[in-house]
Amino acid sequence: MGIVIVGLFLLHWFSAVLGWDYFEDFFEDFPLFPLIFGFVLFRLFSVLTGKNKRGPVPMPMPKAPERPTQGKTRDIGFKIPPLKGAPKTAQTEAQDVQTAEEDDEALDALRRDSYERHLAEKQEREKKMERERLAREHQKQEEPQPEPRAGRFSPDALRNAVIWSEILGKPKAMRSRQ
């Protein structure tokens, strides 16, 4: 690598000293070319010599499976508390499934009772609203209709008359002109 860089540097120096314009222009146009060329040569020589070849990655040796000690319990000096989320035994799992099913049945029964009670309350409210509606209709039919008063003015009629006169009358800007 060093030889290549020194050679390129000497070539550049000789081209400057001896006046070889071809190499001068070449190095002016590509100032990093000698470095790139040197790196390529370095990689080529390193691949050919094989100095950077790596072997396989060492893998850890598998351990022999430990044999469980059946019937022998060691006293470790303290009590191990039960682990949350640890796998359970088959018997404990079966009991949990059975209690879960019983809880689901009880919850379904509560939901059914609540739904039936809700439906009964809703039907009662609807019946009450229907009775009130029928009572209002009967009350309207029994009240005598008042006769229209031909010559009398009510405050509402006067207010409506003023509003309509403003709407239908001339604009305010045109009223003063005659």
Solvent accessible surface area in square Angstrom, and as a share of the most:
residue,aa,sasa,rsa
1,M,90,0.40
2,G,45,0.43
3,I,154,0.78
4,V,29,0.16
5,I,68,0.34
6,V,85,0.49
7,G,37,0.36
8,L,28,0.14
9,F,129,0.54
10,L,80,0.40
11,L,58,0.29
12,H,69,0.31
13,W,123,0.43
14,F,87,0.36
15,S,1,0.01
16,A,60,0.47
17,V,86,0.49
18,L,103,0.51
19,G,48,0.47
20,W,112,0.39
21,D,101,0.52
22,Y,165,0.63
23,F,61,0.25
24,E,48,0.22
25,D,77,0.40
26,F,66,0.27
27,F,16,0.07
28,E,114,0.51
29,D,101,0.52
30,F,113,0.47
31,P,97,0.61
32,L,111,0.55
33,F,79,0.33
34,P,25,0.16
35,L,102,0.51
36,I,102,0.52
37,F,83,0.35
38,G,0,0.00
39,F,116,0.48
40,V,84,0.48
41,L,38,0.19
42,F,91,0.38
43,R,105,0.38
44,L,91,0.45
45,F,112,0.47
46,S,20,0.13
47,V,85,0.49
48,L,127,0.63
49,T,87,0.51
50,G,24,0.23
51,K,174,0.74
52,N,78,0.40
53,K,161,0.68
54,R,226,0.83
55,G,58,0.55
56,P,131,0.82
57,V,119,0.68
58,P,121,0.76
59,M,151,0.67
60,P,116,0.73
61,M,165,0.74
62,P,120,0.75
63,K,189,0.80
64,A,86,0.67
65,P,123,0.78
66,E,163,0.73
67,R,218,0.79
68,P,110,0.69
69,T,98,0.57
70,Q,157,0.70
71,G,85,0.82
72,K,153,0.65
73,T,133,0.77
74,R,208,0.76
75,D,139,0.72
76,I,79,0.40
77,G,67,0.64
78,F,140,0.58
79,K,180,0.76
80,I,109,0.56
81,P,88,0.55
82,P,128,0.80
83,L,133,0.66
84,K,205,0.87
85,G,85,0.82
86,A,35,0.27
87,P,133,0.84
88,K,117,0.50
89,T,90,0.52
90,A,87,0.67
91,Q,132,0.59
92,T,56,0.33
93,E,94,0.42
94,A,62,0.48
95,Q,97,0.43
96,D,57,0.29
97,V,84,0.48
98,Q,108,0.48
99,T,70,0.41
100,A,49,0.38
101,E,100,0.45
102,E,94,0.42
103,D,93,0.48
104,D,82,0.42
105,E,116,0.52
106,A,58,0.45
107,L,80,0.40
108,D,66,0.34
109,A,39,0.30
110,L,117,0.58
111,R,145,0.53
112,R,142,0.52
113,D,76,0.40
114,S,52,0.33
115,Y,132,0.50
116,E,103,0.46
117,R,145,0.53
118,H,93,0.42
119,L,68,0.34
120,A,58,0.45
121,E,88,0.40
122,K,90,0.38
123,Q,106,0.47
124,E,99,0.45
125,R,124,0.45
126,E,95,0.42
127,K,123,0.52
128,K,113,0.48
129,M,128,0.57
130,E,76,0.34
131,R,137,0.50
132,E,80,0.36
133,R,97,0.35
134,L,76,0.38
135,A,60,0.46
136,R,134,0.49
137,E,74,0.33
138,H,106,0.47
139,Q,108,0.48
140,K,141,0.60
141,Q,145,0.64
142,E,144,0.65
143,E,98,0.44
144,P,121,0.76
145,Q,149,0.66
146,P,116,0.73
147,E,147,0.66
148,P,129,0.81
149,R,176,0.64
150,A,112,0.87
151,G,69,0.66
152,R,172,0.63
153,F,159,0.66
154,S,53,0.34
155,P,110,0.69
156,D,80,0.42
157,A,48,0.37
158,L,95,0.47
159,R,139,0.51
160,N,72,0.37
161,A,59,0.46
162,V,94,0.54
163,I,84,0.43
164,W,143,0.50
165,S,65,0.42
166,E,87,0.39
167,I,107,0.54
168,L,137,0.68
169,G,39,0.38
170,K,133,0.56
171,P,88,0.55
172,K,150,0.64
173,A,77,0.60
174,M,96,0.43
175,R,100,0.37
176,S,100,0.65
177,R,170,0.62
178,Q,219,0.98
